[in-house]
Amino acid sequence: MRELIRELSDMRGISGHEFSLTDKISEMFRPYCDEVRTDALGSVIAIKRCGAENAPSLMLDAHCDEIGLMVTSVTDEGFLTFTNVGGVDERTLPMSEVTVHGSRDFWGVIGIKPNHLIETGKTVKIKDMAIDVGLDADFVKNNISVGDAVSLPQSVGVISEKQFSGKSLDDRASVAALIKVMKNISECGAAVDVYAVAAVQEEVGCRGAKTAAYGIDPDMAVAIDVCHAVTPDNSDDAFEAGCGAVISVGPNLHQKLTDALLDTAKRCGIKTETEADGGDTGTDAWEIQTARCGIPTALLSIPLKYMHTSVETLDISDVEAVTELLTEFIKEQNGETQWLSF
């Protein structure tokens, strides 16, 4: 699991530019699925059919895009101004190393005025920053254009026996769980057709999940994302890394499907915690729930520290708990869906 997460974390594909990684993700699914395709928006849809006629369908969703930056201009001096794509924390950007995806990949650094030239107490904004790729201005203008994607630094990797740190673990760790689930059910069978979706453009509006859910029209769905883990400055509304799969409850989530996942976890001895979400969960579950005539939807989360930075950190055991829970839930399905009705 650790190496799979590392491989996915190291891939680059900010929202709207996922085409650089979706082919690779498709190949990761292919050995365990009957069909792997990419829809018109770019989301990967991997299908494992159970072989029964009129079998119910289950959609599993995790988004594959990452936050990043985008070039807005090339100055006469060859510096690059930029804007954010998704919820980038601008406090973390100064002095960061980045990759600019122009005619080829260029390494760069985000520069700002030296500290002693900045007004005391002033927060540096994105508009005050620029990317320096260290190249001749004419060369830069010929090889980097407005709209080119800029991705954040590579993974750090192992920081302890149990924990892993890197970029894009939101939500590539969940994609890793999906790949493992599809492998597991390819070996044990199931009474349900399973659609694993690596959705695009979640970070800018949950768009890939919305179109994928509309196209698949599943009988039920489970979204997998991340939630906040306890950090030195945050213990409220956060979960300890290593607590297991976090199962959300609330109006965005289908009560009977959520209860079924909780029951599976209890029967199988899988560690879980419960999160109360009183409104929008801020995940793909929000869009899947209201696709077409409505889809019974549940949400599983992996506790993550330092979300939306290049040093996101998680406990591998939590990814494994999500994987085990989904695998056991699928194995328990008997081909009926009446239990989902109120």
VOPAGU-2260 file (C-alpha; in pm, 1 decimal, decimal comma):
REM VOPAGU-2260
SITE   aa  ch    i         X         Y         Z
SITE  MET   A    0       0,0       0,0       0,0
SITE  ARG   A    1     278,2     241,9      88,8
SITE  GLU   A    2     447,8     211,0    -249,1
SITE  LEU   A    3     117,2     246,2    -433,8
SITE  ILE   A    4      40,1     565,5    -242,3
SITE  ARG   A    5     389,7     695,8    -314,9
SITE  GLU   A    6     351,0     626,9    -687,6
SITE  LEU   A    7      15,0     803,3    -701,5
SITE  SER   A    8     135,6    1096,0    -490,0
SITE  ASP   A    9     430,6    1155,8    -718,0
SITE  MET   A   10     206,5    1185,1   -1024,0
SITE  ARG   A   11     117,7    1536,2   -1135,7
SITE  GLY   A   12    -226,5    1647,3   -1247,9
SITE  ILE   A   13    -387,9    1962,6   -1116,5
SITE  SER   A   14    -759,3    2019,7   -1175,6
SITE  GLY   A   15    -821,2    2053,4   -1547,8
SITE  HIS   A   16    -487,6    1890,8   -1634,5
SITE  GLU   A   17    -553,5    1538,2   -1508,1
SITE  PHE   A   18    -483,7    1393,6   -1853,0
SITE  SER   A   19    -118,8    1366,7   -1746,4
SITE  LEU   A   20    -207,0    1097,5   -1492,1
SITE  THR   A   21    -539,2     936,4   -1590,0
SITE  ASP   A   22    -375,2     703,8   -1843,1
SITE  LYS   A   23    -146,8     576,6   -1567,1
SITE  ILE   A   24    -435,0     529,9   -1325,9
SITE  SER   A   25    -629,5     343,4   -1595,1
SITE  GLU   A   26    -342,4      98,5   -1631,7
SITE  MET   A   27    -335,3      44,7   -1254,8
SITE  PHE   A   28    -701,8     -58,8   -1258,5
SITE  ARG   A   29    -690,3    -265,5   -1577,1
SITE  PRO   A   30    -557,2    -600,2   -1438,1
SITE  TYR   A   31    -849,8    -623,7   -1194,9
SITE  CYS   A   32   -1141,9    -498,9   -1404,9
SITE  ASP   A   33   -1355,2    -609,1   -1697,1
SITE  GLU   A   34   -1355,2    -263,3   -1852,6
SITE  VAL   A   35   -1167,4      62,1   -1797,9
SITE  ARG   A   36   -1268,8     378,1   -1979,5
SITE  THR   A   37   -1242,3     755,0   -1954,1
SITE  ASP   A   38   -1553,1     970,1   -1981,3
SITE  ALA   A   39   -1585,2    1297,4   -2170,6
SITE  LEU   A   40   -1476,4    1508,8   -1873,9
SITE  GLY   A   41   -1170,9    1289,1   -1813,4
SITE  SER   A   42   -1268,4    1075,9   -1512,6
SITE  VAL   A   43   -1144,7     716,5   -1511,4
SITE  ILE   A   44   -1423,9     457,6   -1474,3
SITE  ALA   A   45   -1311,7     102,0   -1396,5
SITE  ILE   A   46   -1580,7    -167,4   -1395,3
SITE  LYS   A   47   -1587,1    -512,4   -1234,0
SITE  ARG   A   48   -1905,5    -699,2   -1324,7
SITE  CYS   A   49   -2038,5    -984,9   -1114,9
SITE  GLY   A   50   -2188,2   -1168,2   -1413,1
SITE  ALA   A   51   -2546,5   -1176,6   -1284,3
SITE  GLU   A   52   -2822,7   -1037,2   -1502,2
SITE  ASN   A   53   -2974,2    -711,6   -1374,5
SITE  ALA   A   54   -2727,1    -702,6   -1086,5
SITE  PRO   A   55   -2731,8    -391,0    -866,7
SITE  SER   A   56   -2452,9    -140,0    -916,1
SITE  LEU   A   57   -2222,3      26,2    -666,2
SITE  MET   A   58   -2015,7     333,0    -754,2
SITE  LEU   A   59   -1697,5     394,9    -556,1
SITE  ASP   A   60   -1553,7     743,4    -602,6
SITE  ALA   A   61   -1225,6     913,4    -517,9
SITE  HIS   A   62   -1096,6    1221,6    -694,1
SITE  CYS   A   63    -760,1    1209,9    -869,0
SITE  ASP   A   64    -695,1    1581,1    -925,7
SITE  GLU   A   65    -474,5    1797,4    -706,2
SITE  ILE   A   66    -456,4    2162,9    -614,7
SITE  GLY   A   67    -192,0    2369,1    -791,8
SITE  LEU   A   68    -116,0    2690,6    -974,3
SITE  MET   A   69    -156,4    2831,4   -1326,1
SITE  VAL   A   70      56,7    3084,7   -1514,0
SITE  THR   A   71    -117,8    3418,8   -1569,9
SITE  SER   A   72     164,6    3613,5   -1739,9
SITE  VAL   A   73     529,5    3606,0   -1838,4
SITE  THR   A   74     704,1    3930,6   -1745,0
SITE  ASP   A   75     963,4    4109,1   -1956,7
SITE  GLU   A   76    1226,0    3977,6   -1715,3
SITE  GLY   A   77    1113,2    3615,6   -1762,2
SITE  PHE   A   78     934,8    3575,7   -1429,3
SITE  LEU   A   79     596,1    3403,2   -1412,2
SITE  THR   A   80     296,4    3545,1   -1232,5
SITE  PHE   A   81      32,8    3292,0   -1135,2
SITE  THR   A   82    -303,1    3219,5    -977,0
SITE  ASN   A   83    -425,1    2930,1    -768,0
SITE  VAL   A   84    -620,0    2631,0    -897,1
SITE  GLY   A   85    -825,2    2501,8    -606,4
SITE  GLY   A   86    -779,0    2581,3    -239,6
SITE  VAL   A   87    -405,9    2649,7    -223,7
SITE  ASP   A   88    -290,9    2794,6     110,0
SITE  GLU   A   89     -87,7    3094,4      -6,3
SITE  ARG   A   90      96,7    3104,5     327,5
SITE  THR   A   91     285,9    2790,3     222,2
SITE  LEU   A   92     396,0    2914,7    -120,9
SITE  PRO   A   93     692,3    3152,3     -67,7
SITE  MET   A   94    1027,3    2980,4    -131,1
SITE  SER   A   95     854,7    2665,4    -256,6
SITE  GLU   A   96     999,9    2459,1    -538,6
SITE  VAL   A   97     750,1    2399,6    -819,6
SITE  THR   A   98     728,7    2235,6   -1159,7
SITE  VAL   A   99     602,0    2444,7   -1450,9
SITE  HIS   A  100     445,5    2230,0   -1721,7
SITE  GLY   A  101     533,3    2427,4   -2034,6
SITE  SER   A  102     675,5    2290,5   -2359,7
SITE  ARG   A  103     847,8    2055,1   -2117,0
SITE  ASP   A  104     873,1    2046,0   -1739,5
SITE  PHE   A  105    1073,9    2330,0   -1587,8
SITE  TRP   A  106    1185,7    2349,3   -1227,2
SITE  GLY   A  107    1121,3    2680,9   -1057,2
SITE  VAL   A  108    1106,4    2855,6    -722,2
SITE  ILE   A  109     847,2    3097,6    -589,1
SITE  GLY   A  110    1019,0    3418,1    -491,1
SITE  ILE   A  111     906,6    3715,4    -283,5
SITE  LYS   A  112    1071,4    4031,1    -154,9
SITE  PRO   A  113    1328,3    3968,2     118,5
SITE  ASN   A  114    1178,1    3983,8     465,4
SITE  HIS   A  115    1353,6    4308,4     558,0
SITE  LEU   A  116    1188,1    4484,4     261,6
SITE  ILE   A  117     834,2    4374,9     351,1
SITE  GLU   A  118     618,7    4594,5     572,7
SITE  THR   A  119     607,9    4451,4     924,6
SITE  GLY   A  120     301,1    4237,2     983,4
SITE  LYS   A  121     199,4    4231,7     617,6
SITE  THR   A  122      88,7    3897,6     475,3
SITE  VAL   A  123     234,7    3816,2     135,1
SITE  LYS   A  124     -37,6    3748,6    -121,3
SITE  ILE   A  125     -19,5    3551,0    -445,4
SITE  LYS   A  126     -24,9    3878,5    -640,4
SITE  ASP   A  127     305,8    3969,2    -472,8
SITE  MET   A  128     477,9    3642,6    -572,5
SITE  ALA   A  129     641,1    3521,4    -892,2
SITE  ILE   A  130     797,6    3200,6   -1017,4
SITE  ASP   A  131    1163,2    3214,7   -1118,5
SITE  VAL   A  132    1272,6    2937,8   -1355,3
SITE  GLY   A  133    1624,7    3081,2   -1386,6
SITE  LEU   A  134    1620,6    3102,7   -1765,4
SITE  ASP   A  135    1661,2    3371,8   -2031,1
SITE  ALA   A  136    1345,3    3580,9   -2070,9
SITE  ASP   A  137    1310,4    3516,7   -2445,9
SITE  PHE   A  138    1348,5    3142,9   -2391,1
SITE  VAL   A  139    1084,8    3151,4   -2116,7
SITE  LYS   A  140     839,5    3338,9   -2338,2
SITE  ASN   A  141     886,8    3085,1   -2617,7
SITE  ASN   A  142     838,9    2781,2   -2394,0
SITE  ILE   A  143     595,5    2880,5   -2119,2
SITE  SER   A  144     250,4    3024,6   -2187,6
SITE  VAL   A  145     -40,1    3175,8   -2001,2
SITE  GLY   A  146    -256,7    2888,7   -1876,8
SITE  ASP   A  147      27,8    2640,5   -1826,7
SITE  ALA   A  148     -13,3    2429,9   -1513,6
SITE  VAL   A  149     222,5    2453,0   -1217,7
SITE  SER   A  150     239,6    2170,0    -964,8
SITE  LEU   A  151     371,5    2169,4    -610,3
SITE  PRO   A  152     677,7    1980,2    -477,9
SITE  GLN   A  153     727,0    1604,7    -489,3
SITE  SER   A  154     659,6    1362,7    -205,3
SITE  VAL   A  155     865,0    1348,8     111,7
SITE  GLY   A  156     786,9     983,4     176,5
SITE  VAL   A  157     815,9     785,6     499,5
SITE  ILE   A  158     841,8     994,4     816,4
SITE  SER   A  159     786,6     708,0    1060,7
SITE  GLU   A  160     709,0     338,0    1060,8
SITE  LYS   A  161     337,4     406,8    1012,5
SITE  GLN   A  162     305,3     751,4     857,6
SITE  PHE   A  163     366,3     884,0     507,4
SITE  SER   A  164     398,7    1244,1     392,6
SITE  GLY   A  165     370,0    1398,9      47,9
SITE  LYS   A  166     167,8    1607,9    -189,9
SITE  SER   A  167    -176,4    1514,4    -325,1
SITE  LEU   A  168    -258,3    1252,0     -63,1
SITE  ASP   A  169    -589,4    1437,8     -86,8
SITE  ASP   A  170    -712,4    1235,6    -264,7
SITE  ARG   A  171    -459,9     996,5    -420,6
SITE  ALA   A  172    -453,3     790,0    -100,4
SITE  SER   A  173    -822,1     718,9    -162,8
SITE  VAL   A  174    -747,9     626,0    -525,2
SITE  ALA   A  175    -494,3     376,8    -387,1
SITE  ALA   A  176    -769,6     230,2    -168,9
SITE  LEU   A  177    -997,1     193,3    -474,1
SITE  ILE   A  178    -729,1      11,2    -671,0
SITE  LYS   A  179    -676,6    -230,5    -381,6
SITE  VAL   A  180   -1052,0    -285,8    -344,7
SITE  MET   A  181   -1085,0    -374,5    -711,9
SITE  LYS   A  182    -796,5    -617,7    -676,3
SITE  ASN   A  183    -957,8    -777,8    -372,0
SITE  ILE   A  184   -1299,5    -828,9    -530,4
SITE  SER   A  185   -1144,2    -964,2    -850,5
SITE  GLU   A  186   -1020,4   -1253,0    -637,6
SITE  CYS   A  187   -1328,6   -1317,4    -421,7
SITE  GLY   A  188   -1627,9   -1230,8    -639,2
SITE  ALA   A  189   -1936,2   -1026,5    -552,1
SITE  ALA   A  190   -2309,7   -1003,3    -623,4
SITE  VAL   A  191   -2290,7    -643,7    -738,9
SITE  ASP   A  192   -2138,6    -461,6   -1035,5
SITE  VAL   A  193   -1873,0    -226,3    -901,2
SITE  TYR   A  194   -1774,1      97,8   -1075,3
SITE  ALA   A  195   -1454,4     254,5    -937,8
SITE  VAL   A  196   -1427,7     619,5   -1040,7
SITE  ALA   A  197   -1111,5     830,1   -1023,3
SITE  ALA   A  198   -1294,3    1159,8   -1065,2
SITE  VAL   A  199   -1148,3    1480,3   -1206,9
SITE  GLN   A  200   -1194,5    1843,8   -1101,9
SITE  GLU   A  201   -1310,1    1784,9    -744,6
SITE  GLU   A  202   -1090,0    2064,9    -615,4
SITE  VAL   A  203   -1271,2    2320,1    -832,3
SITE  GLY   A  204   -1629,5    2207,1    -787,0
SITE  CYS   A  205   -1677,0    1826,2    -768,0
SITE  ARG   A  206   -1739,6    1818,2   -1142,0
SITE  GLY   A  207   -1605,8    1476,1   -1240,2
SITE  ALA   A  208   -1812,8    1293,2    -980,0
SITE  LYS   A  209   -2125,2    1475,2   -1094,0
SITE  THR   A  210   -2092,3    1369,0   -1458,3
SITE  ALA   A  211   -1970,3    1017,2   -1373,3
SITE  ALA   A  212   -2262,4     955,6   -1138,2
SITE  TYR   A  213   -2506,9    1082,6   -1401,8
SITE  GLY   A  214   -2358,0     850,0   -1663,4
SITE  ILE   A  215   -2335,9     540,4   -1442,4
SITE  ASP   A  216   -2664,3     595,8   -1254,1
SITE  PRO   A  217   -2569,7     345,7    -981,2
SITE  ASP   A  218   -2805,4     196,0    -723,2
SITE  MET   A  219   -2575,3     321,0    -446,3
SITE  ALA   A  220   -2243,1     499,4    -410,2
SITE  VAL   A  221   -1963,1     551,2    -161,5
SITE  ALA   A  222   -1730,8     849,5    -190,1
SITE  ILE   A  223   -1385,1     827,6     -33,9
SITE  ASP   A  224   -1198,2    1142,6      63,1
SITE  VAL   A  225    -996,7    1286,3     350,1
SITE  CYS   A  226   -1088,2    1461,8     672,4
SITE  HIS   A  227    -878,3    1657,6     920,1
SITE  ALA   A  228    -639,5    1470,4    1147,8
SITE  VAL   A  229    -517,1    1605,0    1479,8
SITE  THR   A  230    -216,1    1839,3    1443,0
SITE  PRO   A  231     -22,3    2042,2    1700,5
SITE  ASP   A  232    -251,4    2341,7    1646,7
SITE  ASN   A  233    -580,2    2160,3    1579,6
SITE  SER   A  234    -759,9    1900,7    1786,7
SITE  ASP   A  235   -1117,5    2028,3    1741,2
SITE  ASP   A  236   -1327,6    1851,5    1477,3
SITE  ALA   A  237   -1027,3    1633,3    1393,5
SITE  PHE   A  238    -944,2    1264,4    1424,5
SITE  GLU   A  239    -629,0    1092,0    1543,0
SITE  ALA   A  240    -419,3     952,4    1260,9
SITE  GLY   A  241    -446,8     575,9    1296,5
SITE  CYS   A  242    -809,4     578,7    1418,1
SITE  GLY   A  243    -932,7     383,6    1114,7
SITE  ALA   A  244   -1199,9     468,4     857,5
SITE  VAL   A  245   -1404,9     778,8     939,8
SITE  ILE   A  246   -1771,9     730,1     847,8
SITE  SER   A  247   -1977,5    1045,7     802,6
SITE  VAL   A  248   -2337,4    1090,7     910,6
SITE  GLY   A  249   -2566,7    1376,6     812,1
SITE  PRO   A  250   -2824,4    1494,5     558,1
SITE  ASN   A  251   -2582,2    1456,8     266,2
SITE  LEU   A  252   -2545,9    1085,1     345,2
SITE  HIS   A  253   -2795,7     801,6     309,2
SITE  GLN   A  254   -2879,7     671,3     657,4
SITE  LYS   A  255   -2938,6     306,3     567,3
SITE  LEU   A  256   -2626,5     278,8     351,1
SITE  THR   A  257   -2421,0     447,4     621,9
SITE  ASP   A  258   -2563,9     211,6     885,5
SITE  ALA   A  259   -2479,7     -86,6     664,1
SITE  LEU   A  260   -2116,2      23,8     646,1
SITE  LEU   A  261   -2108,3      71,1    1023,3
SITE  ASP   A  262   -2254,5    -277,2    1070,8
SITE  THR   A  263   -1996,4    -429,9     837,2
SITE  ALA   A  264   -1715,6    -258,8    1026,5
SITE  LYS   A  265   -1847,7    -388,5    1358,0
SITE  ARG   A  266   -1887,6    -747,3    1234,1
SITE  CYS   A  267   -1540,0    -750,5    1081,1
SITE  GLY   A  268   -1362,5    -570,9    1365,6
SITE  ILE   A  269   -1254,2    -279,8    1145,4
SITE  LYS   A  270   -1157,0      37,1    1330,0
SITE  THR   A  271   -1386,5     332,9    1260,9
SITE  GLU   A  272   -1478,7     675,5    1391,4
SITE  THR   A  273   -1795,2     872,9    1314,4
SITE  GLU   A  274   -1804,1    1230,4    1186,7
SITE  ALA   A  275   -2117,4    1446,8    1202,1
SITE  ASP   A  276   -2161,2    1664,1     891,3
SITE  GLY   A  277   -2457,8    1896,2     930,9
SITE  GLY   A  278   -2454,8    2024,3     572,9
SITE  ASP   A  279   -2232,9    2014,3     265,7
SITE  THR   A  280   -1953,6    1764,6     325,1
SITE  GLY   A  281   -1732,3    1948,3      75,8
SITE  THR   A  282   -1672,6    1620,4    -106,8
SITE  ASP   A  283   -1791,3    1440,1    -419,0
SITE  ALA   A  284   -2067,2    1284,9    -206,6
SITE  TRP   A  285   -2249,0    1618,9    -223,4
SITE  GLU   A  286   -2285,5    1594,7    -602,2
SITE  ILE   A  287   -2334,5    1218,7    -630,1
SITE  GLN   A  288   -2627,6    1227,9    -390,3
SITE  THR   A  289   -2835,6    1450,3    -620,5
SITE  ALA   A  290   -2740,7    1301,7    -958,6
SITE  ARG   A  291   -3036,8    1202,9   -1178,2
SITE  CYS   A  292   -3326,0    1105,9    -946,4
SITE  GLY   A  293   -3102,1    1080,2    -641,3
SITE  ILE   A  294   -2844,0     817,1    -543,9
SITE  PRO   A  295   -2807,8     664,2    -194,8
SITE  THR   A  296   -2459,7     784,5    -101,0
SITE  ALA   A  297   -2219,2     730,6     188,8
SITE  LEU   A  298   -1885,0     891,4     269,4
SITE  LEU   A  299   -1567,6     734,8     408,5
SITE  SER   A  300   -1272,1     953,3     501,6
SITE  ILE   A  301    -903,5     910,5     576,9
SITE  PRO   A  302    -765,7    1142,0     849,7
SITE  LEU   A  303    -506,1    1374,3     696,7
SITE  LYS   A  304    -271,2    1623,9     856,5
SITE  TYR   A  305    -164,9    1951,8     688,5
SITE  MET   A  306    -433,4    1934,1     418,9
SITE  HIS   A  307    -372,5    2126,5      94,7
SITE  THR   A  308       1,4    2157,4     146,0
SITE  SER   A  309     294,6    1970,4      -7,2
SITE  VAL   A  310     350,3    1780,1     319,4
SITE  GLU   A  311      11,7    1617,0     371,3
SITE  THR   A  312      57,1    1332,9     619,5
SITE  LEU   A  313    -146,7    1021,9     696,5
SITE  ASP   A  314    -129,8     685,9     869,9
SITE  ILE   A  315    -113,7     395,9     623,4
SITE  SER   A  316    -338,0     186,5     851,2
SITE  ASP   A  317    -628,4     426,4     791,0
SITE  VAL   A  318    -607,0     370,5     414,8
SITE  GLU   A  319    -598,3      -2,8     479,7
SITE  ALA   A  320    -905,8      23,2     706,4
SITE  VAL   A  321   -1103,4     198,9     430,4
SITE  THR   A  322    -989,9     -67,4     183,3
SITE  GLU   A  323   -1089,4    -353,7     412,0
SITE  LEU   A  324   -1427,5    -199,6     494,3
SITE  LEU   A  325   -1523,0    -150,6     129,6
SITE  THR   A  326   -1400,7    -499,3      37,3
SITE  GLU   A  327   -1602,5    -666,6     312,9
SITE  PHE   A  328   -1909,9    -456,1     238,1
SITE  ILE   A  329   -1901,2    -561,8    -127,5
SITE  LYS   A  330   -1851,9    -928,1     -34,3
SITE  GLU   A  331   -2162,9    -912,6     186,2
SITE  GLN   A  332   -2393,4    -791,4     -91,0
SITE  ASN   A  333   -2654,6   -1048,1    -196,8
SITE  GLY   A  334   -2787,4    -882,1    -510,1
SITE  GLU   A  335   -3078,1    -707,6    -336,8
SITE  THR   A  336   -3131,1    -333,9    -294,6
SITE  GLN   A  337   -3471,1    -318,6    -123,0
SITE  TRP   A  338   -3296,5    -251,5     208,6
SITE  LEU   A  339   -3198,0      93,7      78,7
SITE  SER   A  340   -3561,6     206,3      65,0
SITE  PHE   A  341   -3713,2     412,0     343,9
